Amino acid sequence: MPNLPRVSGQEAIRTLERLGFVQVRQRGSHIVLKRQTPEGEVGCVVPLHRELAVGTLRGILKQARVTFDEFVENS
């Protein structure tokens, strides 16, 4: 797997919204996103940091059940 791009929290949210996620709520600097799938509801939490750490972005994609390729294609 190639390296993940360095993105801000806001850029990650924008990309996830293109993939069908909707902002549900916010608590402090953390945004909760959800989307409906055939298997049920999938959610993830994105912090509004200027630059997300690579491990944080990887965890967000795992929570959201989004592949690296899907994320890069829609960013």
C-alpha positions in Angstrom: 0.0 0.0 0.0 1.4 3.4 -0.9 1.8 6.1 1.7 -1.4 7.9 2.8 -1.6 11.5 1.8 -1.1 14.2 4.4 -4.6 15.9 4.8 -6.3 18.1 7.4 -9.3 17.0 9.3 -11.5 19.2 7.2 -10.2 17.7 3.9 -10.8 14.2 5.3 -14.4 15.2 6.2 -15.0 16.6 2.7 -13.7 13.4 1.1 -15.8 11.2 3.3 -18.9 13.3 2.5 -18.2 12.7 -1.2 -18.3 9.0 -0.3 -21.8 9.3 1.2 -21.1 10.1 4.8 -23.2 12.8 6.6 -22.2 14.8 9.6 -24.3 13.7 12.6 -22.8 15.7 15.5 -19.8 17.5 16.9 -18.3 17.5 20.3 -15.4 20.0 20.7 -13.0 19.4 17.8 -14.3 16.0 16.8 -16.9 15.4 14.1 -19.0 12.2 14.0 -19.9 11.0 10.5 -22.3 8.2 9.5 -23.6 6.5 6.3 -26.0 3.7 5.6 -24.7 0.6 3.9 -26.4 -2.7 3.1 -24.8 -4.2 6.2 -26.1 -1.4 8.4 -24.9 2.0 9.6 -21.2 2.8 9.6 -19.7 5.7 11.5 -16.4 7.3 12.1 -14.9 10.2 14.2 -12.6 12.8 12.6 -10.7 15.3 14.7 -10.4 18.8 13.2 -6.6 19.0 13.2 -4.6 21.0 10.7 -2.8 17.8 9.7 -3.9 14.3 10.6 -1.2 11.9 11.6 -0.9 8.9 9.2 -2.0 6.5 11.9 -5.0 8.6 12.7 -6.1 8.7 9.1 -5.6 5.0 8.8 -7.8 4.4 11.8 -10.5 6.7 10.4 -10.5 4.8 7.1 -10.7 1.5 9.0 -13.7 2.8 11.1 -15.4 4.1 8.0 -14.7 0.8 6.1 -13.2 2.9 3.2 -10.3 1.6 1.3 -7.2 3.7 0.6 -7.9 3.7 -3.1 -11.5 4.9 -2.6 -10.2 7.7 -0.4 -7.5 8.9 -2.8 -9.9 8.7 -5.8 -12.4 11.0 -4.1 -10.0 13.5 -2.5 
